[in-house]
Amino acid sequence: MQANFGFELLAPGAGFFLLDQWSKNVISRRSAEVALGSGSLLHIQPKFHVEQFYRRDRSRILLVVAWFVALISAITLHRSGAWFQSPVAVCGLGLAFGGAGGNLVDILFRRHVVNFIDFRWWPAFNLADVGIIGGLALAFWTRS
């Protein structure tokens, strides 16, 4: 199973990362005043999450280091046989790392995160956030 680990992690991660970045680019090109929506339930509109933390060089370096530490930790846990042994768990990790990478690229190059899915009763979010939460749920739900 370890021979496929790299592909099982990389394929969903890279695919989800590209989907996230594509969606953010499409939404960012739209005017902030134009919202797509379904009544009052769902609005698709760019909302830029800006934090002073994202503008500091040290903060961005720290986030990159944290992403790589998490990746190395996940690989180590897989190779030890303790966690993430099923293909579903590894795919979940790929989605989570792809999503986290998408938000990290926003922070590194845009100095803000592009959110655009807004239910009006929940904070706005993006596909990267869905990948992070959904991917981690898959990875930890299928512990074996």
N, C-alpha and C positions, 0 to 999 in steps of 0.2 A: 504494500500500500504506500510505502514511503516514496517509491519511484514516481508516483503520480501526485505527490503532495504539492510540488511546485506548480504544476499545471492546474491542479484543482484549486489552488489558492490564487494563482495569477490570473487565470481566465475570467472568473467572475469579478475579481477585484478590478482588473483593467477595463473590462466591459462596463461595469457599473460606474467607474470613475469617468469614462468617456461619455456615458449617458448623462451623468450629473453635469459635467462641464458643458456639454452641448445644450442641455436644458437651460442652464444659467445664462449662456450666451444668447440664446433665442429670447429669453424673457428680458434680459438686460437691454436688448435692442428696442424693446417695446417702450412706449412712453409710460412713465410712472402714473399718468392720469388715466390711462386706458386699462380697465380691468376686465378680464374675462370671468364670467361667473355663472352660477346656476342659482338664481334667486339670491337669497341671503345666506344660503348654506355654504357655498364655496366660491372663493375669489382667487383668481390667478393674477397676481400683480407683483412686480418687483418691489421688495422691501430690503433695504440694505442695512445689515446688522453691523454697526460701527462701534468699535471699542478702542479706547486709547491703548490698551494692551497690544492690539494688533499693529500699531504703528511703531512700536519700539523694536529695534533690531534684536536686542537680547531676548525679548519675548518670542519673536518669530523663530529664533535659533532654538530656544527651549522647546517650542512646539514640534519642530522637526526632530530634535533629539528624542522627545517623548514618543513620537510616531515610530521611530526606528527601534527604540527600546521595547515598545509594545510588540512590534513585529518579531524581533529576536526572541522575546519571551514566548510568544505563541509558537514559533518554530521549535524552540527548546522543549516546551511542554508536549508538543506533538512527537518529537523524536524520542522523548523519554518514555512515551507510551502512557503517560498519565492523563492526558486530555486530547481532545480533538482528533480522534482516531477515525471517525466515520467520514465518508465523502461529504455528507450533508453538513457536518460541523466545519469541515475545511472550507466548503463553499460559503458558509455563513461568515467565517473569518475573512474570506476574500471580499465579500460584500461590505463588511464593517471597515476593513482597511481601505477599500476603494472609496467608500463614503467619507471616511476621515481624511483621506488624501485629497478628495475633492474640496472639502472645506479648508484644508491646509493650503492648497494652491490658491484659493480665494484670498486667504489671509496674507500669503507671501506676495502675491502679485497685484491684488486689488486693494489690499489693506482693509477689506471688509468682506463679510459673507453675504452672498446673494440668497435671500429667502424669497419664496414666491407663492407657496401654497398656504392659503389663509382660510380657515374655517370660521373665523370671526370669534369663536369661543375658545380658541387655543392659540398660543403664539405661532406666528408664521414660521414655516420651515421649508426645507428643500429636499430634493431626492437624496442627497448625501446623508441627511439626517435619517431618512427612512432606511437607507442601507446600513447605517451604523446600528440603529436600534434593532431592525429586523435581522441583520446579520449576527449580532451578538446573541439575540434570542435563539436563533438556529444553532449557533456554535455551542452555547451552554445548555440548551434543551436536550441536544443529542450528545450528552457528555461522553458516552462510550465510544 
